[in-house]
Amino acid sequence: MKNLLNAILTGLLPLLAMASMALPAAAQTPARPNIVLIVSDDQGWKDVGFHGSDIATPSLDKLAAGGARLESYYAQPMCTPTRAALMSGRYPHRYGLQTLVIPSNARYGLPTDEKLLPAVLAEAGYRTAIVGKWHLGHAERKYWPLQRGFQHQYGALLGEIDYFTHTAHGVRDWYRQEKPLKETGYATELIGNEAVRWLKGQNAKQPFFLYLAFTAPHAPYQAPQRWLDRYKHIADRDRRAYAAMISSMDEQIGRVVATLEAKGLRDNTLIVFHSDNGGPRDARFTGEIDMSGSKIPADNGPWRDGKGSLYEGGVRVVALANWPGRIPAGTVVEAPLHAVDLMPTFAALAGASLAGTKPLDGLDQWAALAEGKPSARSEVVIGVEPFRAALRDGDWKLVWQATLPSRVELYDLKTDPGEKNNLAAAQPERVARMQARLQAQAQEAAPPLIFKEAMGVVQPTLFGAVATPDNAPAPR
């Protein structure tokens, strides 16, 4: 019997040792992360402290220092296309949202046969909320956030509002749970208040996805007096207000982070921040406010041009990712990433199924963010429209103006990040290959919905209904 017991123990000891070695690793495996995606509106690449700006952004600077600065992060050149890309995981030319933005009098929206990120995460058991700007369709309720996978909604449906009256064209554009909401306050602070309120209702038992979409610092350039006073040394009125708007937004981001910390949720929360496009450098792209006689305040640093452009200033945007203990502090990711990558990256971390989505253009980029590995992509389709297109392949970038007079430009971003030296004439074979790639993408593209509507006979009105300033419009 003694020999039998010894034999059993001898056999069990290695198994027990293996189990004891496995336990710490299992204990260190994090639960599915909470995800907070923060998007600013029309913010210049340089307009953060960690890129050397004189605009104070201590909250964003702390997140960047404690996580990863994404220095080759691409969005689309304008608002609606970027928001469509990050929500769908697909380039916007796939479904007709590649050109301009959805106007306030439009009837179309992000097509309802596109399965969106919040729906994917909700099916995986996540609580989902949008706080802030939507701008992916407003004329019919089928396009609204609660019909697209979000369980909580607060904020504006359109692309541009007055920060104090919350109106566009004299009509209030402010909702909670898709019901018209009348309240007083500065939009950026109200968005922060709602985000904090919603987060306080969450717990560690159920993961959540918060899409925190600020309207700042999009025009009109408005800010509370206390913030304007902090920048009274800036002589230009619009630059002063613009700086105040960014600092106000940064303060609200700090409140969100503090709320996560107070609830013990910070260590298992991934925070991603980026702008929806480069800061405007052309008065035609500041929005409906007339900036033609003013100095445009956004600063895109070393990048050429700005919002609306396919050059780097329009599409390479300020971005960061932070997850304590999972993304090493001080990481700088130079490899190219794109807004379409968020859906597959978030879905993989959440253990969510992508069943029901159309073929994604996005790629899971977690290894590039957390492990220092190369980007999962070498190619970035920057834009495909009937009249222009752009492609990055490795360090090479092609910008193609297709309408007459046509123009083809080729840049080596490694040696010429400011896109000053056009090498197209010296690299005809490379140009031909990249043009062929863009032609293939164009063959698969849907016609821009804004063109289809412009050529139609309908006469849309704001939100599809006539409304008075004190009565929010009824959806069609």
Summary of the structure (lengths in Angstrom):
residues: 476
radius of gyration: 23.7
end to end distance: 83.1
largest distance: 97.8
contacts: 1650
relative contact order: 0.17
helix: 35%
strand: 16%
